[in-house]
Amino acid sequence: MRYLTTARVAGSMLLFAGHVLAADNQMTIAVFTKNRTNPAYEAFRIASDQIARSTGAKVIHFVPNQPDNVDEQKAMVEQVLKDRPDAVIFIPVDDVAMIDSVKKLNDAIKGYIHDDGTRKGILDASGRPDDSSIKDAVNLNNLDDWQTFYSAELR
């Protein structure tokens, strides 16, 4: 099963993944970058492709034809909301201008509730009781993200 996760890091990246099973059982990840002119974004796309190949996932890149074009990226977000990939990695072309689009991506997952096994696994890994106080996928996945970060970086 796939998890629906939302996280924003310094306003530059959004991870949004669906707790849905793709029809072909292959995870699809939408990767948004700002342009094709900055070598750092090219490296990010290459790394995304390499990780996808190694995990059996499918990556679809969304890059404005005109570098850093807000309107193009907004239209791409609308397309992704219709297509419903399993995950979205989002680097906005403009942090302020893309706030509404990021909100739409976040709103697409609000209210989603993980199944009991997923909830129990996240809570167990985080050392929290399964007392039904945290049920929604957004908060469970935030808890999971912070636990993963803590384990990898702070322990």
Backbone torsions as a table, in degrees:
resi	resn	phi	psi	omega
1	MET	NA	152.4	-179.8
2	ARG	-102.5	149.8	-178.8
3	TYR	-105.0	147.1	177.8
4	LEU	-99.6	113.6	-173.9
5	THR	-129.4	138.4	173.6
6	THR	-126.6	129.2	175.7
7	ALA	-148.7	139.8	174.2
8	ARG	-119.2	130.8	179.3
9	VAL	-116.7	112.9	177.5
10	ALA	49.9	33.8	176.8
11	GLY	65.9	11.0	-175.2
12	SER	-115.6	-7.5	-176.7
13	MET	-148.0	135.8	177.1
14	LEU	-126.2	129.7	174.8
15	LEU	-112.7	123.6	-176.1
16	PHE	-137.8	112.3	-177.4
17	ALA	-126.8	144.0	-176.3
18	GLY	-93.7	140.7	173.6
19	HIS	-84.8	60.7	-177.9
20	VAL	-133.1	155.9	177.0
21	LEU	-103.3	121.3	179.7
22	ALA	-63.1	150.6	-176.6
23	ALA	-57.2	-37.6	-179.0
24	ASP	-94.8	11.3	178.6
25	ASN	64.4	18.3	177.7
26	GLN	-114.2	127.8	179.4
27	MET	-67.8	134.4	177.0
28	THR	-111.2	128.4	-178.0
29	ILE	-120.1	124.4	174.4
30	ALA	-90.8	124.3	-179.0
31	VAL	-115.7	116.1	178.5
32	PHE	-99.2	128.4	169.9
33	THR	-129.2	164.7	-170.4
34	LYS	-77.3	-35.3	-173.0
35	ASN	-166.5	172.7	176.3
36	ARG	-103.6	6.2	-176.1
37	THR	-95.1	-24.2	-178.1
38	ASN	-90.6	121.0	-178.9
39	PRO	-60.9	-25.8	178.9
40	ALA	-65.9	-38.8	178.8
41	TYR	-72.2	-34.0	175.1
42	GLU	-62.8	-43.7	178.1
43	ALA	-62.1	-38.6	178.3
44	PHE	-63.3	-42.7	178.7
45	ARG	-65.5	-42.0	178.6
46	ILE	-61.8	-45.9	179.2
47	ALA	-62.6	-40.2	177.5
48	SER	-59.7	-44.5	179.1
49	ASP	-63.3	-42.0	-179.4
50	GLN	-64.8	-42.7	178.7
51	ILE	-65.3	-42.1	179.2
52	ALA	-60.8	-45.4	179.0
53	ARG	-60.0	-41.4	-176.6
54	SER	-72.8	-19.9	-178.7
55	THR	-108.6	-2.6	-179.5
56	GLY	80.4	15.4	179.0
57	ALA	-90.0	165.8	177.4
58	LYS	-114.9	130.4	178.8
59	VAL	-109.1	135.9	172.2
60	ILE	-119.2	121.2	-178.3
61	HIS	-90.5	138.5	176.2
62	PHE	-122.5	106.8	-178.0
63	VAL	-133.0	124.8	178.8
64	PRO	-57.8	140.8	176.0
65	ASN	-64.2	-40.7	174.9
66	GLN	-93.9	121.0	-175.6
67	PRO	-50.6	134.8	174.3
68	ASP	58.8	33.9	-177.2
69	ASN	-88.2	113.3	-177.1
70	VAL	-62.0	-47.2	-177.1
71	ASP	-61.8	-40.2	177.6
72	GLU	-64.1	-42.7	-178.3
73	GLN	-68.3	-36.5	176.5
74	LYS	-61.0	-42.5	178.5
75	ALA	-64.1	-37.1	178.3
76	MET	-65.8	-38.7	176.6
77	VAL	-61.3	-44.1	178.8
78	GLU	-59.4	-40.3	178.3
79	GLN	-64.1	-43.0	-179.8
80	VAL	-64.5	-37.3	177.3
81	LEU	-62.9	-32.3	176.6
82	LYS	-76.3	-41.3	-175.2
83	ASP	-75.3	-26.6	178.0
84	ARG	55.2	60.4	175.0
85	PRO	-65.4	168.9	-179.6
86	ASP	-74.4	-27.1	-178.6
87	ALA	-150.3	152.1	175.8
88	VAL	-132.3	128.7	170.7
89	ILE	-110.4	122.8	-166.9
90	PHE	-126.9	117.5	171.5
91	ILE	-112.3	107.5	-175.4
92	PRO	-70.9	145.8	176.5
93	VAL	-71.3	-24.3	178.3
94	ASP	-152.5	117.1	-174.8
95	ASP	-57.0	-40.4	-177.4
96	VAL	-79.2	-46.7	-176.7
97	ALA	-65.2	-22.8	-177.1
98	MET	-98.1	8.0	-178.5
99	ILE	-57.2	-45.8	-179.2
100	ASP	-62.9	-37.5	178.6
101	SER	-67.4	-41.1	177.3
102	VAL	-63.5	-40.8	177.5
103	LYS	-60.5	-40.5	178.4
104	LYS	-62.8	-41.4	177.6
105	LEU	-63.0	-44.3	178.9
106	ASN	-63.9	-44.0	-179.0
107	ASP	-62.9	-27.0	-179.4
108	ALA	-64.4	-18.7	-178.2
109	ILE	-115.0	-7.2	-179.9
110	LYS	-60.7	140.0	177.7
111	GLY	88.4	-7.6	178.5
112	TYR	-71.7	137.4	-179.8
113	ILE	-116.7	126.4	176.5
114	HIS	-66.8	157.8	173.2
115	ASP	-69.7	164.9	-174.8
116	ASP	-58.9	-41.7	-178.8
117	GLY	-64.5	-42.2	178.8
118	THR	-65.1	-47.2	179.0
119	ARG	-57.3	-47.6	-178.5
120	LYS	-61.9	-42.0	-179.9
121	GLY	-62.6	-42.7	179.6
122	ILE	-66.6	-45.3	-179.3
123	LEU	-65.5	-41.9	178.1
124	ASP	-60.3	-46.2	-178.9
125	ALA	-63.6	-27.5	-178.8
126	SER	-93.5	0.0	179.3
127	GLY	70.5	27.4	-179.2
128	ARG	-110.0	146.5	178.0
129	PRO	-72.3	149.5	176.1
130	ASP	-89.7	74.4	-176.3
131	ASP	-102.7	15.4	179.5
132	SER	67.7	13.1	178.5
133	SER	-79.5	-22.8	176.8
134	ILE	-124.5	110.7	-177.8
135	LYS	-119.7	-33.4	-172.5
136	ASP	-74.3	149.0	-175.6
137	ALA	-63.3	-36.5	-178.2
138	VAL	-60.7	-51.1	-178.5
139	ASN	-70.4	-37.8	176.4
140	LEU	-62.8	-42.4	-179.3
141	ASN	-71.0	-33.1	173.4
142	ASN	-62.6	-43.1	177.2
143	LEU	-60.3	-44.4	178.2
144	ASP	-62.7	-42.4	178.8
145	ASP	-62.2	-45.8	-179.4
146	TRP	-66.7	-37.3	177.6
147	GLN	-64.7	-42.0	178.2
148	THR	-63.0	-45.0	178.5
149	PHE	-61.0	-46.9	179.8
150	TYR	-58.7	-47.8	-178.2
151	SER	-63.0	-38.8	-176.2
152	ALA	-82.3	-34.2	-169.8
153	GLU	-113.3	-29.4	-170.9
154	LEU	-109.0	-18.2	-178.4
155	ARG	-75.5	NA	NA
